[in-house]
Amino acid sequence: MEADNRQFDGKLFLKDVNRKLNDRLAEIQKDLNQGLKEIENMHEYYWENYTEMDQYGYEDYDNQQAPLTAGKCKQR
């Protein structure tokens, strides 16, 4: 009977909910920052390993060198 007479303290409940929401928002922000860092690393990796490709997927450097090598062979 005494449990039924207790008053529900809405302010404490809202403080607790607010605290939990803020904790969760902090976790989400941390995860987003980690994701952004991963994206930056992917961009950095891509540009460090970037090579020009021709229409067939071969490195353009090789295709530019091939005619020069063929030309030198014909001259010999």
RAURKA-V428838 format. One record per residue. OMEGA is omega in whole degrees, 0 to 359 (NA if undefined). BURIAL is # if it has 16 or more other ideal C-beta (glycine too) atoms within 10 Angstrom, else .. D_FIRST is the distance of its C-alpha to the first C-alpha in Angstrom with 1 decimal. Layout:
OMEGA|BURIAL|D_FIRST / OMEGA|BURIAL|D_FIRST
This chain:
181|.|0.0 / 178|.|3.7 / 179|.|5.4 / 183|.|5.3 / 180|.|6.7 / 178|.|9.2 / 175|.|12.5 / 181|.|14.7 / 182|.|18.0 / 181|.|20.7 / 178|.|23.5 / 179|.|22.6 / 181|.|22.2 / 176|.|25.6 / 180|.|27.2 / 178|.|26.2 / 180|.|27.6 / 178|.|30.7 / 180|.|31.3 / 178|.|31.1 / 179|.|33.4 / 177|.|35.9 / 181|.|35.9 / 177|.|36.7 / 177|.|39.3 / 177|.|40.9 / 180|.|41.1 / 179|.|42.7 / 178|.|45.2 / 179|.|46.2 / 179|.|46.8 / 179|.|48.8 / 177|.|50.9 / 178|.|51.6 / 178|.|52.6 / 178|.|54.9 / 178|.|56.5 / 179|.|57.2 / 177|.|58.8 / 179|.|61.0 / 178|.|62.0 / 178|.|62.9 / 180|.|65.1 / 179|.|66.7 / 181|.|67.4 / 185|.|68.8 / 176|.|71.2 / 184|.|72.3 / 183|.|73.2 / 173|.|74.5 / 176|.|77.9 / 179|.|79.8 / 175|.|79.9 / 184|.|82.5 / 181|.|81.8 / 179|.|81.9 / 177|.|79.3 / 178|.|81.9 / 183|.|82.1 / 180|.|84.3 / 180|.|86.1 / 182|.|87.4 / 177|.|88.7 / 182|.|90.4 / 183|.|92.1 / 179|.|93.3 / 178|.|96.0 / 179|.|97.2 / 179|.|97.6 / 180|.|99.4 / 180|.|101.7 / 181|.|102.6 / 180|.|103.3 / 181|.|105.6 / 183|.|107.5 / NA|.|108.3
